[in-house]
Amino acid sequence: MNRDIEELILPNNGTRRLFIAGKGGVGKTSIACITAVWLARRGYGTLLVTTDPAAHLANVLGEKIGDNPTETGGASKLWAANIEQEKAHQEYKKRILDAAKEKYSAETIRTIEEELNSPCAEEMAAFDKFVGLILETDYDVIVFDTAPTGHTLRLLELPTDWTRQIELSGLVSGRTGSIENVKEKFRKVIEIMSDPTITTFAFVMYPEATPILEAWRAAEELKTVGIHTNLIFANLTLREEHCRNEFFKKRKEMQDRYLKEMKSRFNVPILKMPLLDSEIAGIEALIKAGEMLYGGGPNA
Amino acid sequence: MTLDFMLPKAKTKFLFFSGKGGVGKTCLSSATAVWLARRGYKSLIVTTDPAPNLSDVFEQQIGHKITRVNGVENLWAMEIDPDRATEEYRNRILDPIRQFLPEETLRVMEEQLRSPCASEMAAFDKFIDFMESTEFDVVIFDTAPTGHTLRLLELPADWSKFIETSSQGAGQTCIGPVQSLAAAKDKYDRAIEIMRDKNKATFAFVLQPESIPIYETSRSIEELRTIGIDTSILIINGILPEEQCTDDFFKKRRRMQEKYLKEIDGKFKIPSVQVSLLDTEIKGLDMLSKFGAGLFGDA
């Protein structure tokens, strides 16, 4: 592994946070699991935080993960927590609606309820759950298989009337006490996320036109809150040795063109995760994939 | 394969292509548009993709106006700039109520109107203008609103309520005060009515034969169903051509895809069509025509 990458992945005088961002289905969870297992096997105390549907994660990691950080059986030094986005979303909705029911008419409640069905609210709910973990310092590295969007962070950053906002939205409420604490905590979180010496923001994408453009737009939006993308995982890249016939040779040429475009658009290190002949499932597959991605043996 | 539900029976038919970014919506909707135009139907394709890619696909400048596509009769195209549409939408909602709201509330609302849902809403708002017109036999949209957005539009429009709740801090909406859209409410209601009518609208979902896309597609289809919109067809894209899978590596990948094709079949009970992965990107009328013929037949 070269120095550039090392500086982005390994702890630096304290806990390193690694956010794996990108659209649904591009392979964020796989990349996060591979990275966490690889780090743990190198001796770094690693916490993996995921927001995937439980069944999918259990399939990738080869074991069930609960919503509090728990040591995994598969690899030593690896802890994991799974925030089920859908469950978090339901709880979040309930909390807000219960508070709202005392104040508003049935019709208004219906509107609030529908508004809470949005993907934005779902993202908020998950972020609400893992925001506390960003502040954890008991681990060498914390890997998140998701990341809030620039839009969400800007909403939370607004110097709006927090007493009202929090009362209803419930963001980190009921855990921290006073509003001042909540505000302070959120300020701290943004500060950590925008400090490249302790936080790495990585985007996962395929080497294809639309995925690159979408990731780039999301990265631009994050810049508005001071967060800069500093690593790219190019997923599903074709390896030369598998592209023996014309058809796949041409596909590979196409990918190579888009890899160049990634480089020129983002100008950050790119790690290529090759397309594999089977889905990544279980700890052995994760270890193997990690060696492909980062190189090196288990204790190099 | 016969795709009756794609064909306009009465003026006007609306085709919606749903699916994740990068799954091939623009390409598939363009090929469909060319195919229909070649069969004599006066067709319009409208995209709201952030990449101005209809210009790429048709190899001619398109842009933010209805433009005749060179080289094929009956075909028009238009690219809606999603950022511009979102900004227009944001202003349309906020301008009438700016003066009534405290500065802070206004700022929160402006940010809420920068959400992905607001962008989706703004795109749909543009589409709706076409849904009132009978100029075309078919109008093809390379994206579709979600069930969530449509449900929001169905809610009772009364924005005095909005001001009440937002001033008390309940501004959770991600598309803005639906109540302030009261003026457009009739238009939205008519549009949703059309979308529910299978003779007038067809919803197609594009997906790859993989686990997370299947899960997400199923969620989206269910959500549309909650407001009475049925999905007519699944377009499964990116299938590895069997004859190209000559070594073990791709043979194994192909078997994996087959497993997911079976899963799709069992899970959705919706007609589907499979589209092979190609060794090149689809550009120009010739390729679009061939691709369309492969999809829908030559007749």
Boltz contact constraints between the chains, C-beta under 6 A:
constraints:
  - contact:
      token1: [A, 24]
      token2: [B, 216]
      max_distance: 6.0
  - contact:
      token1: [A, 25]
      token2: [B, 20]
      max_distance: 6.0
  - contact:
      token1: [A, 25]
      token2: [B, 212]
      max_distance: 6.0
  - contact:
      token1: [A, 25]
      token2: [B, 213]
      max_distance: 6.0
  - contact:
      token1: [A, 108]
      token2: [B, 161]
      max_distance: 6.0
  - contact:
      token1: [A, 108]
      token2: [B, 165]
      max_distance: 6.0
  - contact:
      token1: [A, 111]
      token2: [B, 155]
      max_distance: 6.0
  - contact:
      token1: [A, 112]
      token2: [B, 170]
      max_distance: 6.0
  - contact:
      token1: [A, 114]
      token2: [B, 151]
      max_distance: 6.0
  - contact:
      token1: [A, 114]
      token2: [B, 152]
      max_distance: 6.0
  - contact:
      token1: [A, 115]
      token2: [B, 172]
      max_distance: 6.0
  - contact:
      token1: [A, 115]
      token2: [B, 173]
      max_distance: 6.0
  - contact:
      token1: [A, 117]
      token2: [B, 148]
      max_distance: 6.0
  - contact:
      token1: [A, 118]
      token2: [B, 117]
      max_distance: 6.0
  - contact:
      token1: [A, 118]
      token2: [B, 148]
      max_distance: 6.0
  - contact:
      token1: [A, 118]
      token2: [B, 174]
      max_distance: 6.0
  - contact:
      token1: [A, 120]
      token2: [B, 115]
      max_distance: 6.0
  - contact:
      token1: [A, 120]
      token2: [B, 117]
      max_distance: 6.0
  - contact:
      token1: [A, 120]
      token2: [B, 174]
      max_distance: 6.0
  - contact:
      token1: [A, 151]
      token2: [B, 114]
      max_distance: 6.0
  - contact:
      token1: [A, 151]
      token2: [B, 115]
      max_distance: 6.0
  - contact:
      token1: [A, 154]
      token2: [B, 111]
      max_distance: 6.0
  - contact:
      token1: [A, 155]
      token2: [B, 111]
      max_distance: 6.0
  - contact:
      token1: [A, 158]
      token2: [B, 107]
      max_distance: 6.0
  - contact:
      token1: [A, 158]
      token2: [B, 108]
      max_distance: 6.0
  - contact:
      token1: [A, 160]
      token2: [B, 104]
      max_distance: 6.0
  - contact:
      token1: [A, 160]
      token2: [B, 108]
      max_distance: 6.0
  - contact:
      token1: [A, 161]
      token2: [B, 104]
      max_distance: 6.0
  - contact:
      token1: [A, 164]
      token2: [B, 169]
      max_distance: 6.0
  - contact:
      token1: [A, 165]
      token2: [B, 169]
      max_distance: 6.0
  - contact:
      token1: [A, 168]
      token2: [B, 169]
      max_distance: 6.0
  - contact:
      token1: [A, 168]
      token2: [B, 170]
      max_distance: 6.0
  - contact:
      token1: [A, 208]
      token2: [B, 22]
      max_distance: 6.0
  - contact:
      token1: [A, 210]
      token2: [B, 21]
      max_distance: 6.0
  - contact:
      token1: [A, 210]
      token2: [B, 22]
      max_distance: 6.0
  - contact:
      token1: [A, 211]
      token2: [B, 22]
      max_distance: 6.0
  - contact:
      token1: [A, 213]
      token2: [B, 50]
      max_distance: 6.0
  - contact:
      token1: [A, 213]
      token2: [B, 51]
      max_distance: 6.0
  - contact:
      token1: [A, 214]
      token2: [B, 21]
      max_distance: 6.0
  - contact:
      token1: [A, 242]
      token2: [B, 249]
      max_distance: 6.0
  - contact:
      token1: [A, 245]
      token2: [B, 246]
      max_distance: 6.0
  - contact:
      token1: [A, 247]
      token2: [B, 244]
      max_distance: 6.0
  - contact:
      token1: [A, 247]
      token2: [B, 279]
      max_distance: 6.0
  - contact:
      token1: [A, 250]
      token2: [B, 279]
      max_distance: 6.0
  - contact:
      token1: [A, 251]
      token2: [B, 279]
      max_distance: 6.0
  - contact:
      token1: [A, 277]
      token2: [B, 249]
      max_distance: 6.0
  - contact:
      token1: [A, 277]
      token2: [B, 252]
      max_distance: 6.0
  - contact:
      token1: [A, 277]
      token2: [B, 253]
      max_distance: 6.0
